[in-house]
Amino acid sequence: MEVDSGSDFTIVSMDTYRALWQGRGPPIKPCRQKIVDFQRQIVPLVGVCTVNVSYGRVKGHLRLYIAKGRRTSLLGSDWFDALGIRLVGIYQINSDPVGAVLQEFPDIFRTDFGEYTGPPVSLRLDPTVAPIQLKARRVPIALVPKIDAEIDRLILQGIVEPTENAEWATPVVPVLKQNGE
């Protein structure tokens, strides 16, 4: 059962009710109570029953609402006082998990590019495999200036290097962002 201080009612599904009492449970009475979930959708109810509850040294006879179908069982605030449950401490947490990660690892999330300073990298290729050069794709004329500008930017930042003749070649596949860049 999930404790939910935002729920005014303690609710279990009919499936849970059957599993708990296996046909010998407290009688379910019809109820007119309207219950809505956190999405403001009406929770269809089978009814309500009174159950014997014990928590630590506290015992009581409490109302339990039975919902149709499968649902998460909720321990609502209607049982808190009877069971001696008190809410203390933080009621709301405002945190920015992304900001915390960015602050904790600033070197990883820099906007500029660093330079690899490790040992030289060598790709071992099977000498029996012939190099592949794929033909360039047709690019809409309107995109050519944007592609040229992006390639120039990558060269200036040292991310790519121009080469005269490459043994291996793959075409550029331009993908525009929503803002048109």
Kinemage of the C-alpha trace (Angstrom):
@kinemage 1
@onewidth
@group {chain A} dominant
@subgroup {mainchain}
@vectorlist {calphas} color= white
{ca met a 1} P 0.000 0.000 0.000
{ca glu a 2} L 1.346 3.383 -0.989
{ca val a 3} L 1.129 6.252 1.517
{ca asp a 4} L -0.401 9.254 -0.241
{ca ser a 5} L -0.853 12.378 1.865
{ca gly a 6} L -2.562 13.997 -1.127
{ca ser a 7} L -5.369 11.435 -1.088
{ca asp a 8} L -8.318 12.097 1.211
{ca phe a 9} L -9.383 8.455 1.058
{ca thr a 10} L -7.827 5.040 1.604
{ca ile a 11} L -8.541 2.919 -1.452
{ca val a 12} L -7.840 -0.617 -2.654
{ca ser a 13} L -8.894 -2.241 -5.898
{ca met a 14} L -11.447 -5.034 -5.986
{ca asp a 15} L -8.602 -7.371 -7.024
{ca thr a 16} L -6.674 -6.449 -3.871
{ca tyr a 17} L -9.798 -6.792 -1.717
{ca arg a 18} L -10.354 -10.327 -3.054
{ca ala a 19} L -6.685 -11.246 -2.566
{ca leu a 20} L -6.670 -9.975 1.038
{ca trp a 21} L -9.877 -11.631 2.217
{ca gln a 22} L -10.397 -14.427 -0.336
{ca gly a 23} L -14.187 -14.185 -0.241
{ca arg a 24} L -14.494 -13.765 3.549
{ca gly a 25} L -14.000 -10.020 3.730
{ca pro a 26} L -16.049 -7.360 5.441
{ca pro a 27} L -19.315 -6.590 3.662
{ca ile a 28} L -19.078 -3.951 0.956
{ca lys a 29} L -21.809 -1.344 1.145
{ca pro a 30} L -22.813 0.952 -1.698
{ca cys a 31} L -21.579 4.517 -1.352
{ca arg a 32} L -22.341 7.835 -2.972
{ca gln a 33} L -18.888 9.267 -2.400
{ca lys a 34} L -17.294 10.702 -5.561
{ca ile a 35} L -13.531 10.235 -5.690
{ca val a 36} L -11.233 11.692 -8.342
{ca asp a 37} L -7.617 10.748 -8.969
{ca phe a 38} L -4.684 13.127 -9.388
{ca gln a 39} L -5.627 13.593 -13.050
{ca arg a 40} L -9.157 14.663 -12.056
{ca gln a 41} L -10.624 11.426 -13.452
{ca ile a 42} L -13.487 9.856 -11.504
{ca val a 43} L -12.474 6.648 -9.732
{ca pro a 44} L -15.293 4.116 -10.234
{ca leu a 45} L -16.152 2.602 -6.857
{ca val a 46} L -17.601 -0.787 -5.970
{ca gly a 47} L -18.421 0.512 -2.494
{ca val a 48} L -17.052 1.013 0.996
{ca cys a 49} L -16.456 -1.262 3.966
{ca thr a 50} L -15.230 -0.935 7.538
{ca val a 51} L -12.051 -2.839 8.325
{ca asn a 52} L -10.163 -3.635 11.506
{ca val a 53} L -6.735 -2.039 11.274
{ca ser a 54} L -3.730 -2.229 13.567
{ca tyr a 55} L -0.532 -0.253 13.239
{ca gly a 56} L 1.984 -0.770 15.999
{ca arg a 57} L -0.009 -0.454 19.225
{ca val a 58} L -2.859 1.458 17.585
{ca lys a 59} L -6.047 -0.325 16.534
{ca gly a 60} L -9.162 0.996 14.861
{ca his a 61} L -12.210 0.401 12.681
{ca leu a 62} L -11.669 2.441 9.524
{ca arg a 63} L -13.432 3.054 6.223
{ca leu a 64} L -11.878 1.429 3.170
{ca tyr a 65} L -13.074 2.347 -0.310
{ca ile a 66} L -13.066 -0.403 -2.937
{ca ala a 67} L -12.362 0.676 -6.526
{ca lys a 68} L -13.268 -1.209 -9.675
{ca gly a 69} L -10.481 -2.711 -11.769
{ca arg a 70} L -6.770 -2.613 -11.049
{ca arg a 71} L -5.381 0.311 -9.081
{ca thr a 72} L -2.542 1.068 -6.754
{ca ser a 73} L -3.638 0.712 -3.134
{ca leu a 74} L -3.461 4.074 -1.376
{ca leu a 75} L -3.224 4.810 2.334
{ca gly a 76} L -4.947 8.180 2.370
{ca ser a 77} L -4.950 10.951 4.943
{ca asp a 78} L -8.324 9.772 6.307
{ca trp a 79} L -6.458 7.050 8.244
{ca phe a 80} L -3.546 9.199 9.461
{ca asp a 81} L -5.083 10.479 12.735
{ca ala a 82} L -6.561 7.120 13.697
{ca leu a 83} L -3.205 5.396 13.178
{ca gly a 84} L -1.149 8.151 14.799
{ca ile a 85} L 0.589 9.090 11.571
{ca arg a 86} L 1.900 12.656 11.627
{ca leu a 87} L 3.353 14.627 8.761
{ca val a 88} L 6.457 16.490 9.839
{ca gly a 89} L 9.310 17.974 7.914
{ca ile a 90} L 9.402 18.843 4.265
{ca tyr a 91} L 6.065 19.209 2.508
{ca gln a 92} L 7.441 20.308 -0.832
{ca ile a 93} L 10.792 19.837 -2.476
{ca asn a 94} L 11.876 22.161 -5.229
{ca ser a 95} L 14.968 20.855 -6.898
{ca asp a 96} L 16.622 21.130 -10.234
{ca pro a 97} L 18.271 17.732 -10.802
{ca val a 98} L 19.686 18.788 -14.173
{ca gly a 99} L 21.235 21.913 -12.667
{ca ala a 100} L 22.744 19.862 -9.846
{ca val a 101} L 24.397 17.487 -12.319
{ca leu a 102} L 25.678 20.405 -14.400
{ca gln a 103} L 27.232 21.964 -11.286
{ca glu a 104} L 28.725 18.700 -10.071
{ca phe a 105} L 30.374 17.850 -13.406
{ca pro a 106} L 31.147 21.173 -15.128
{ca asp a 107} L 34.056 19.764 -17.182
{ca ile a 108} L 31.827 17.179 -18.824
{ca phe a 109} L 29.156 19.685 -19.840
{ca arg a 110} L 31.345 22.486 -21.174
{ca thr a 111} L 30.035 24.145 -24.304
{ca asp a 112} L 33.489 24.468 -25.831
{ca phe a 113} L 35.417 21.473 -27.075
{ca gly a 114} L 38.641 20.354 -25.558
{ca glu a 115} L 41.426 18.532 -27.291
{ca tyr a 116} L 42.258 14.869 -26.888
{ca thr a 117} L 45.600 14.605 -25.104
{ca gly a 118} L 45.771 10.841 -24.619
{ca pro a 119} L 47.916 8.388 -26.542
{ca pro a 120} L 47.508 8.253 -30.315
{ca val a 121} L 44.491 6.296 -31.470
{ca ser a 122} L 44.938 3.666 -34.104
{ca leu a 123} L 42.069 1.811 -35.714
{ca arg a 124} L 43.114 -1.685 -36.695
{ca leu a 125} L 41.364 -2.591 -39.912
{ca asp a 126} L 41.346 -5.912 -41.655
{ca pro a 127} L 43.739 -5.398 -44.610
{ca thr a 128} L 41.615 -7.682 -46.786
{ca val a 129} L 38.631 -5.314 -46.540
{ca ala a 130} L 38.485 -2.805 -49.372
{ca pro a 131} L 37.789 0.830 -48.412
{ca ile a 132} L 34.274 2.025 -49.129
{ca gln a 133} L 33.435 5.386 -50.639
{ca leu a 134} L 29.728 6.128 -50.703
{ca lys a 135} L 28.413 8.606 -53.224
{ca ala a 136} L 27.389 12.022 -51.914
{ca arg a 137} L 23.668 12.557 -51.382
{ca arg a 138} L 21.764 15.236 -53.184
{ca val a 139} L 21.179 18.167 -50.884
{ca pro a 140} L 18.459 20.777 -51.442
{ca ile a 141} L 20.048 23.974 -52.753
{ca ala a 142} L 18.549 25.961 -49.868
{ca leu a 143} L 20.531 23.827 -47.372
{ca val a 144} L 23.943 24.126 -49.060
{ca pro a 145} L 24.919 27.417 -47.313
{ca lys a 146} L 23.868 26.012 -43.917
{ca ile a 147} L 25.850 22.804 -44.468
{ca asp a 148} L 28.923 24.758 -45.618
{ca ala a 149} L 28.668 27.035 -42.568
{ca glu a 150} L 28.395 24.051 -40.214
{ca ile a 151} L 31.390 22.295 -41.806
{ca asp a 152} L 33.417 25.524 -41.526
{ca arg a 153} L 32.421 25.819 -37.854
{ca leu a 154} L 33.503 22.220 -37.160
{ca ile a 155} L 36.850 22.838 -38.892
{ca leu a 156} L 37.439 26.053 -36.900
{ca gln a 157} L 36.716 24.256 -33.632
{ca gly a 158} L 39.141 21.481 -34.555
{ca ile a 159} L 36.467 18.800 -34.499
{ca val a 160} L 37.091 17.753 -38.106
{ca glu a 161} L 40.025 18.270 -40.454
{ca pro a 162} L 39.861 18.798 -44.193
{ca thr a 163} L 41.494 16.131 -46.323
{ca glu a 164} L 42.229 15.988 -50.031
{ca asn a 165} L 41.550 12.339 -50.761
{ca ala a 166} L 40.088 9.971 -48.219
{ca glu a 167} L 40.070 6.217 -48.728
{ca trp a 168} L 36.835 5.904 -46.759
{ca ala a 169} L 33.917 8.282 -47.352
{ca thr a 170} L 30.341 8.568 -46.111
{ca pro a 171} L 27.883 11.258 -47.188
{ca val a 172} L 26.655 14.030 -44.934
{ca val a 173} L 23.061 13.632 -43.752
{ca pro a 174} L 21.740 17.076 -42.791
{ca val a 175} L 19.120 17.151 -40.049
{ca leu a 176} L 17.639 20.530 -39.207
{ca lys a 177} L 16.619 21.461 -35.683
{ca gln a 178} L 13.144 22.832 -35.035
{ca asn a 179} L 14.560 26.362 -35.096
{ca gly a 180} L 15.871 25.801 -38.648
{ca glu a 181} L 19.570 25.532 -37.766
